[in-house]
Amino acid sequence: MQPQPSTSIRNLCVYCASSSKVHPDYFEAARQLGTLMAKNGIGLVYGAGNMGLMGTLADTVLAAGGQVTGVIPRFMVEQGWHHTGLTHLHVTDDMHQRKLLMARLADAAIALPGGCGTLEELLEVITWKQLGLYLKPIVLLNVRGYFDPLLDMLRRAVDEHFMGRAHASLWTVASTPREALDYLADAPSWNPAIRKFDAL
């Protein structure tokens, strides 16, 4: 299976943390990513949160003149967890609709460091790509080596034949926001035939 050239990235889905207590390096990465996105005319699609890396990323894109689309379930809006200054805000009935809409609205996905929610979003979109349901680029922005244990686990899954060797190409790893966006500029998109590798 030969990868095909990807289309240009107009909107980027970013998964990231809502915690405000994380290391400053993570906030700096979010600011760098947001600035680069706005400078390159790439809109942000994210979970519409107003705190932590989520809030910092959105605020940075907006301050730099970029467009930000938030997607959030109604129960979180009722808790006041949503950013109120976004370009567009989509309110969904539940978390499942949120994740599906975020994926549909963007041309690629990047995961910044985060907790269970971020990891769950990342692994779900990787699973969709493994099954040929999502054909867009996926990048792990590995600030401070945060994703190293996850990458070790994924390598073990391949080594022990829970995943095929081809599955290791479903995502790529970047150390800096610039590297992540440079990869997306030339990233291949995948043919649905990738699903055939799911039958090991």
Backbone as CSV, one residue per row, in Angstrom:
resi,resn,N_x,N_y,N_z,CA_x,CA_y,CA_z,C_x,C_y,C_z
1,MET,0.843,-1.195,0.000,0.000,0.000,0.000,0.876,1.242,0.000
2,GLN,0.694,2.115,-0.977,1.483,3.331,-1.063,0.680,4.505,-0.497
3,PRO,1.266,5.274,0.414,0.569,6.440,0.921,0.418,7.494,-0.163
4,GLN,-0.698,8.215,-0.104,-0.969,9.280,-1.053,-0.673,10.626,-0.416
5,PRO,-0.287,11.632,-1.224,-0.031,12.954,-0.652,-1.264,13.495,0.050
6,SER,-1.069,14.136,1.184,-2.188,14.687,1.939,-2.606,16.029,1.354
7,THR,-3.836,16.427,1.655,-4.288,17.757,1.281,-3.728,18.760,2.280
8,SER,-3.819,20.029,1.955,-3.294,21.048,2.859,-4.091,21.066,4.158
9,ILE,-3.436,21.441,5.237,-4.067,21.479,6.549,-4.693,22.856,6.757
10,ARG,-5.998,22.901,6.778,-6.718,24.156,7.022,-7.169,24.259,8.481
11,ASN,-7.547,23.122,9.044,-7.994,23.069,10.435,-7.339,21.883,11.110
12,LEU,-6.870,22.114,12.328,-6.126,21.102,13.069,-6.817,20.804,14.384
13,CYS,-7.118,19.542,14.602,-7.693,19.106,15.873,-6.551,18.870,16.863
14,VAL,-6.648,19.505,18.025,-5.608,19.343,19.048,-6.244,18.808,20.318
15,TYR,-5.740,17.669,20.790,-6.137,17.097,22.068,-5.126,17.559,23.117
16,CYS,-5.609,18.041,24.253,-4.674,18.482,25.290,-5.387,18.617,26.634
17,ALA,-4.590,18.907,27.652,-5.056,18.851,29.036,-5.818,20.108,29.461
18,SER,-6.681,19.916,30.433,-7.376,21.048,31.054,-6.747,21.435,32.389
19,SER,-5.783,20.656,32.857,-5.143,20.954,34.142,-4.312,22.231,34.054
20,SER,-4.379,23.034,35.095,-3.598,24.274,35.149,-2.352,24.128,36.027
21,LYS,-2.057,22.906,36.492,-0.964,22.698,37.434,0.240,21.999,36.813
22,VAL,0.278,21.911,35.498,1.338,21.149,34.839,2.588,22.008,34.640
23,HIS,3.685,21.369,34.251,4.975,22.034,34.092,4.881,23.173,33.073
24,PRO,5.579,24.283,33.299,5.550,25.418,32.363,5.946,25.063,30.938
25,ASP,6.776,24.049,30.752,7.175,23.664,29.402,5.979,23.257,28.551
26,TYR,4.980,22.657,29.181,3.798,22.247,28.434,3.000,23.469,27.985
27,PHE,2.891,24.465,28.849,2.206,25.694,28.465,2.958,26.404,27.340
28,GLU,4.286,26.399,27.416,5.072,27.040,26.377,4.875,26.335,25.035
29,ALA,4.800,25.020,25.055,4.553,24.274,23.816,3.189,24.625,23.241
30,ALA,2.185,24.759,24.104,0.851,25.132,23.641,0.869,26.522,23.014
31,ARG,1.588,27.445,23.638,1.672,28.805,23.082,2.410,28.809,21.749
32,GLN,3.508,28.073,21.660,4.255,28.005,20.406,3.396,27.407,19.294
33,LEU,2.690,26.329,19.616,1.839,25.692,18.619,0.745,26.650,18.165
34,GLY,0.097,27.312,19.101,-0.969,28.240,18.749,-0.493,29.383,17.884
35,THR,0.680,29.931,18.208,1.244,31.030,17.423,1.560,30.579,16.007
36,LEU,2.189,29.411,15.873,2.527,28.885,14.551,1.275,28.576,13.737
37,MET,0.258,28.040,14.377,-0.981,27.739,13.669,-1.589,29.005,13.089
38,ALA,-1.721,30.026,13.927,-2.311,31.276,13.452,-1.467,31.905,12.344
39,LYS,-0.162,31.883,12.508,0.746,32.469,11.515,0.615,31.780,10.173
40,ASN,0.335,30.482,10.193,0.222,29.704,8.964,-1.215,29.547,8.484
41,GLY,-2.139,30.279,9.098,-3.529,30.244,8.659,-4.240,28.946,8.949
42,ILE,-3.809,28.239,9.987,-4.422,26.962,10.368,-5.367,27.192,11.536
43,GLY,-6.627,26.866,11.355,-7.606,27.011,12.417,-7.497,25.898,13.434
44,LEU,-7.864,26.208,14.663,-7.851,25.232,15.757,-9.232,24.640,15.961
45,VAL,-9.286,23.323,16.061,-10.472,22.601,16.520,-10.074,21.891,17.799
46,TYR,-10.791,22.145,18.880,-10.410,21.522,20.156,-11.649,21.377,21.021
47,GLY,-11.446,20.895,22.244,-12.556,20.544,23.108,-13.245,21.678,23.833
48,ALA,-12.924,22.937,23.471,-13.639,24.139,23.945,-13.415,24.479,25.407
49,GLY,-12.424,23.865,26.048,-12.171,24.163,27.453,-11.540,25.533,27.645
50,ASN,-11.723,26.070,28.861,-11.222,27.422,29.152,-10.052,27.426,30.127
51,MET,-9.524,26.251,30.462,-8.440,26.166,31.444,-7.289,25.323,30.909
52,GLY,-6.169,25.374,31.612,-5.034,24.524,31.306,-4.471,24.759,29.924
53,LEU,-3.903,23.699,29.339,-3.349,23.813,27.999,-4.438,24.144,26.984
54,MET,-5.645,23.655,27.240,-6.752,23.935,26.325,-7.003,25.439,26.236
55,GLY,-7.160,26.081,27.377,-7.420,27.514,27.385,-6.257,28.315,26.833
56,THR,-5.040,27.914,27.195,-3.847,28.620,26.713,-3.724,28.523,25.203
57,LEU,-3.930,27.348,24.659,-3.838,27.155,23.216,-4.869,28.008,22.488
58,ALA,-6.114,27.958,22.937,-7.173,28.733,22.288,-6.896,30.226,22.379
59,ASP,-6.514,30.692,23.562,-6.240,32.121,23.746,-5.095,32.583,22.848
60,THR,-4.080,31.740,22.698,-2.934,32.105,21.865,-3.326,32.220,20.399
61,VAL,-4.082,31.246,19.908,-4.526,31.299,18.515,-5.374,32.542,18.277
62,LEU,-6.306,32.815,19.185,-7.179,33.984,19.039,-6.385,35.289,19.089
63,ALA,-5.444,35.385,20.019,-4.649,36.605,20.165,-3.800,36.873,18.933
64,ALA,-3.427,35.795,18.219,-2.613,35.932,17.018,-3.464,36.099,15.762
65,GLY,-4.771,36.257,15.939,-5.659,36.495,14.817,-6.199,35.257,14.143
66,GLY,-6.053,34.085,14.786,-6.527,32.842,14.202,-7.965,32.513,14.555
67,GLN,-8.462,31.464,13.939,-9.831,30.989,14.141,-9.822,29.781,15.075
68,VAL,-10.767,29.760,16.001,-10.848,28.652,16.962,-12.276,28.118,17.010
69,THR,-12.401,26.830,16.777,-13.686,26.145,16.860,-13.652,25.199,18.052
70,GLY,-14.573,25.376,18.962,-14.663,24.508,20.129,-15.832,23.549,20.009
71,VAL,-15.633,22.335,20.514,-16.680,21.313,20.502,-16.776,20.739,21.909
72,ILE,-17.954,20.828,22.498,-18.066,20.466,23.915,-19.450,19.893,24.205
73,PRO,-19.541,18.877,25.050,-20.854,18.334,25.393,-21.636,19.273,26.304
74,ARG,-22.928,19.179,26.224,-23.817,20.103,26.942,-23.566,20.094,28.448
75,PHE,-23.288,18.942,29.032,-23.115,18.899,30.490,-21.919,19.724,30.934
76,MET,-20.887,19.839,30.083,-19.729,20.664,30.428,-20.065,22.153,30.322
77,VAL,-20.911,22.503,29.363,-21.373,23.890,29.265,-22.155,24.258,30.517
78,GLU,-22.974,23.341,30.975,-23.767,23.589,32.184,-22.888,23.780,33.408
79,GLN,-21.674,23.200,33.374,-20.725,23.384,34.467,-19.872,24.642,34.302
80,GLY,-20.021,25.327,33.173,-19.241,26.531,32.927,-17.805,26.264,32.528
81,TRP,-17.532,25.100,31.955,-16.167,24.720,31.599,-15.770,25.183,30.203
82,HIS,-16.674,25.792,29.475,-16.405,26.155,28.086,-15.813,27.553,27.965
83,HIS,-15.019,27.736,26.920,-14.441,29.033,26.582,-15.537,29.867,25.920
84,THR,-15.739,31.089,26.374,-16.845,31.904,25.872,-16.442,32.878,24.765
85,GLY,-15.161,32.867,24.353,-14.719,33.820,23.349,-14.263,33.204,22.047
86,LEU,-14.773,32.034,21.722,-14.316,31.317,20.537,-14.980,31.836,19.263
87,THR,-14.349,31.538,18.138,-14.918,31.906,16.844,-16.208,31.139,16.589
88,HIS,-16.181,29.844,16.885,-17.358,28.981,16.737,-17.416,28.035,17.933
89,LEU,-18.617,27.754,18.391,-18.807,26.794,19.487,-19.913,25.827,19.106
90,HIS,-19.571,24.538,19.108,-20.550,23.481,18.846,-20.831,22.755,20.157
91,VAL,-22.087,22.649,20.521,-22.486,21.937,21.732,-23.115,20.613,21.319
92,THR,-22.553,19.516,21.821,-23.037,18.182,21.476,-23.827,17.574,22.630
93,ASP,-24.507,16.479,22.323,-25.291,15.802,23.350,-24.412,15.005,24.308
94,ASP,-23.284,14.504,23.819,-22.459,13.655,24.666,-21.012,13.664,24.185
95,MET,-20.156,12.937,24.905,-18.730,12.888,24.596,-18.454,12.206,23.253
96,HIS,-19.242,11.191,22.921,-19.020,10.467,21.672,-19.229,11.379,20.473
97,GLN,-20.322,12.156,20.504,-20.573,13.097,19.412,-19.464,14.150,19.350
98,ARG,-18.986,14.575,20.508,-17.908,15.573,20.551,-16.682,15.077,19.796
99,LYS,-16.226,13.869,20.103,-15.008,13.350,19.486,-15.181,13.153,17.982
100,LEU,-16.339,12.676,17.577,-16.587,12.454,16.157,-16.598,13.777,15.396
101,LEU,-17.248,14.791,15.952,-17.320,16.086,15.281,-15.948,16.750,15.210
102,MET,-15.183,16.666,16.287,-13.836,17.223,16.256,-13.011,16.601,15.136
103,ALA,-13.098,15.302,14.988,-12.344,14.613,13.945,-12.811,15.023,12.556
104,ARG,-14.110,15.195,12.400,-14.660,15.539,11.088,-14.333,16.973,10.681
105,LEU,-14.223,17.874,11.649,-14.015,19.284,11.349,-12.568,19.621,11.006
106,ALA,-11.646,18.713,11.268,-10.216,19.005,11.103,-9.591,18.110,10.047
107,ASP,-8.431,18.556,9.545,-7.710,17.846,8.507,-6.578,16.980,9.055
108,ALA,-6.331,17.062,10.345,-5.273,16.286,11.002,-5.475,16.414,12.499
109,ALA,-4.749,15.611,13.264,-4.856,15.648,14.721,-3.472,15.670,15.350
110,ILE,-3.339,16.501,16.380,-2.126,16.541,17.199,-2.531,16.321,18.650
111,ALA,-1.762,15.525,19.367,-1.971,15.353,20.799,-0.836,16.021,21.554
112,LEU,-1.173,17.032,22.336,-0.267,17.556,23.345,-0.397,16.667,24.580
113,PRO,0.527,16.746,25.520,0.389,15.956,26.743,-0.927,16.223,27.470
114,GLY,-1.438,15.197,28.105,-2.677,15.316,28.857,-2.943,14.060,29.655
115,GLY,-4.059,14.054,30.354,-4.423,12.932,31.202,-5.291,11.910,30.487
116,CYS,-6.173,11.262,31.243,-6.984,10.167,30.695,-7.810,10.603,29.492
117,GLY,-8.398,11.803,29.569,-9.225,12.271,28.466,-8.434,12.428,27.186
118,THR,-7.263,13.042,27.282,-6.407,13.233,26.115,-5.937,11.895,25.564
119,LEU,-5.507,11.001,26.443,-5.029,9.697,25.997,-6.148,8.893,25.346
120,GLU,-7.339,9.000,25.910,-8.478,8.273,25.346,-8.816,8.794,23.950
121,GLU,-8.807,10.122,23.778,-9.073,10.709,22.472,-8.022,10.278,21.458
122,LEU,-6.764,10.325,21.866,-5.673,9.943,20.982,-5.780,8.487,20.562
123,LEU,-5.978,7.596,21.519,-6.017,6.171,21.195,-7.258,5.823,20.371
124,GLU,-8.347,6.545,20.598,-9.530,6.267,19.785,-9.297,6.653,18.327
125,VAL,-8.697,7.817,18.088,-8.485,8.233,16.701,-7.432,7.343,16.025
126,ILE,-6.447,6.859,16.789,-5.507,5.882,16.228,-6.237,4.596,15.854
127,THR,-7.166,4.158,16.702,-7.943,2.958,16.409,-8.792,3.149,15.159
128,TRP,-9.425,4.317,15.030,-10.204,4.605,13.824,-9.322,4.511,12.577
129,LYS,-8.106,5.039,12.686,-7.200,4.995,11.534,-6.772,3.565,11.243
130,GLN,-6.543,2.788,12.280,-6.178,1.378,12.114,-7.271,0.622,11.359
131,LEU,-8.521,1.021,11.596,-9.659,0.364,10.958,-10.034,0.994,9.624
132,GLY,-9.281,2.004,9.197,-9.568,2.656,7.934,-10.717,3.626,7.975
133,LEU,-11.123,4.026,9.177,-12.246,4.958,9.328,-11.790,6.414,9.384
134,TYR,-10.527,6.621,9.669,-9.934,7.958,9.783,-8.624,7.905,9.025
135,LEU,-8.480,8.727,7.988,-7.325,8.615,7.101,-6.369,9.792,7.209
136,LYS,-6.541,10.607,8.229,-5.781,11.850,8.348,-4.536,11.667,9.216
137,PRO,-3.580,12.601,9.090,-2.347,12.501,9.892,-2.622,12.638,11.393
138,ILE,-1.837,11.908,12.183,-1.892,11.970,13.646,-0.469,12.185,14.158
139,VAL,-0.289,13.197,14.993,1.032,13.512,15.540,0.962,13.561,17.059
140,LEU,1.906,12.915,17.709,2.090,13.054,19.154,3.177,14.083,19.384
141,LEU,2.846,15.178,20.049,3.825,16.217,20.354,4.444,15.863,21.701
142,ASN,5.619,15.253,21.631,6.210,14.580,22.783,7.064,15.531,23.634
143,VAL,6.434,16.522,24.211,7.126,17.509,25.050,7.633,16.831,26.325
144,ARG,8.895,17.077,26.681,9.505,16.510,27.890,9.451,14.975,27.911
145,GLY,9.361,14.362,26.730,9.294,12.910,26.677,8.042,12.336,27.296
146,TYR,6.976,13.150,27.369,5.770,12.738,28.089,5.180,11.433,27.546
147,PHE,5.204,11.285,26.228,4.558,10.120,25.628,5.480,8.902,25.544
148,ASP,6.697,8.990,26.062,7.633,7.861,25.964,7.056,6.553,26.509
149,PRO,6.413,6.553,27.696,5.858,5.281,28.187,4.760,4.721,27.277
150,LEU,3.928,5.617,26.714,2.893,5.159,25.795,3.517,4.579,24.530
151,LEU,4.530,5.239,24.012,5.201,4.745,22.811,5.875,3.401,23.070
152,ASP,6.431,3.223,24.272,6.997,1.926,24.650,5.904,0.855,24.659
153,MET,4.732,1.207,25.185,3.625,0.254,25.231,3.156,-0.121,23.832
154,LEU,3.077,0.875,22.946,2.658,0.605,21.574,3.686,-0.259,20.850
155,ARG,4.976,-0.002,21.090,6.013,-0.853,20.489,5.898,-2.287,21.003
156,ARG,5.598,-2.422,22.281,5.435,-3.783,22.822,4.225,-4.472,22.195
157,ALA,3.154,-3.696,21.981,1.973,-4.278,21.336,2.313,-4.796,19.947
158,VAL,3.167,-4.076,19.227,3.613,-4.535,17.910,4.523,-5.754,18.053
159,ASP,5.480,-5.681,18.963,6.442,-6.778,19.142,5.753,-8.074,19.535
160,GLU,4.661,-7.958,20.311,3.959,-9.161,20.771,2.756,-9.498,19.896
161,HIS,2.690,-8.843,18.727,1.714,-9.169,17.684,0.271,-8.855,18.049
162,PHE,0.075,-7.920,18.968,-1.269,-7.394,19.185,-1.603,-6.342,18.129
163,MET,-0.566,-5.808,17.505,-0.695,-4.891,16.389,0.298,-5.315,15.313
164,GLY,-0.014,-4.977,14.060,0.892,-5.296,12.974,2.002,-4.264,12.847
165,ARG,3.090,-4.622,12.169,4.189,-3.678,11.959,3.711,-2.427,11.234
166,ALA,2.770,-2.594,10.311,2.273,-1.448,9.552,1.574,-0.434,10.455
167,HIS,1.032,-0.891,11.582,0.295,0.013,12.471,1.197,1.068,13.112
168,ALA,2.485,0.788,13.194,3.402,1.763,13.780,3.543,3.006,12.911
169,SER,3.029,2.954,11.695,3.070,4.116,10.799,1.781,4.932,10.856
170,LEU,0.868,4.559,11.726,-0.400,5.284,11.828,-0.221,6.662,12.446
171,TRP,0.827,6.849,13.207,1.097,8.123,13.863,2.562,8.467,13.666
172,THR,2.906,9.709,13.960,4.306,10.108,14.002,4.535,10.890,15.291
173,VAL,5.793,11.042,15.645,6.154,11.705,16.899,6.996,12.933,16.584
174,ALA,6.658,14.058,17.205,7.409,15.299,17.053,7.846,15.784,18.420
175,SER,8.993,16.450,18.463,9.521,16.974,19.722,9.154,18.431,19.952
176,THR,8.863,19.149,18.863,8.554,20.569,18.970,7.328,20.894,18.120
177,PRO,6.623,21.980,18.427,5.498,22.389,17.587,5.899,22.614,16.134
178,ARG,7.048,23.230,15.903,7.510,23.449,14.531,7.679,22.130,13.797
179,GLU,8.293,21.160,14.447,8.489,19.854,13.825,7.146,19.204,13.507
180,ALA,6.177,19.358,14.412,4.855,18.770,14.194,4.190,19.364,12.957
181,LEU,4.221,20.682,12.824,3.578,21.324,11.680,4.344,21.061,10.385
182,ASP,5.665,20.972,10.469,6.450,20.632,9.279,6.077,19.244,8.772
183,TYR,5.873,18.314,9.694,5.462,16.974,9.286,4.100,17.011,8.600
184,LEU,3.164,17.762,9.169,1.818,17.807,8.607,1.813,18.383,7.195
185,ALA,2.757,19.271,6.902,2.811,19.877,5.567,3.070,18.840,4.480
186,ASP,3.740,17.745,4.836,4.102,16.718,3.848,3.571,15.334,4.203
187,ALA,2.670,15.271,5.160,2.238,13.967,5.669,1.420,13.196,4.640
188,PRO,1.629,11.877,4.590,0.781,11.052,3.720,-0.582,10.837,4.362
189,SER,-1.579,10.653,3.529,-2.875,10.201,4.039,-3.014,8.724,3.680
190,TRP,-3.868,8.031,4.409,-3.890,6.583,4.290,-5.074,6.083,3.496
191,ASN,-4.841,5.018,2.758,-5.882,4.331,2.015,-6.684,3.457,2.987
192,PRO,-8.007,3.351,2.815,-8.786,2.478,3.714,-8.303,1.036,3.754
193,ALA,-7.492,0.624,2.775,-6.973,-0.750,2.773,-6.116,-1.045,3.989
194,ILE,-5.733,0.016,4.760,-4.969,-0.217,5.988,-5.685,-1.184,6.914
195,ARG,-7.036,-1.230,6.797,-7.795,-2.100,7.718,-7.439,-3.568,7.534
196,LYS,-6.912,-3.938,6.370,-6.597,-5.351,6.150,-5.506,-5.820,7.105
197,PHE,-4.670,-4.870,7.593,-3.604,-5.256,8.502,-4.127,-5.513,9.916
198,ASP,-5.434,-5.239,10.136,-5.989,-5.455,11.458,-6.217,-6.934,11.728
199,ALA,-6.298,-7.719,10.673,-6.477,-9.159,10.834,-5.087,-9.797,10.892
200,LEU,-4.578,-9.995,12.091,-3.188,-10.476,12.245,-3.116,-11.992,12.193
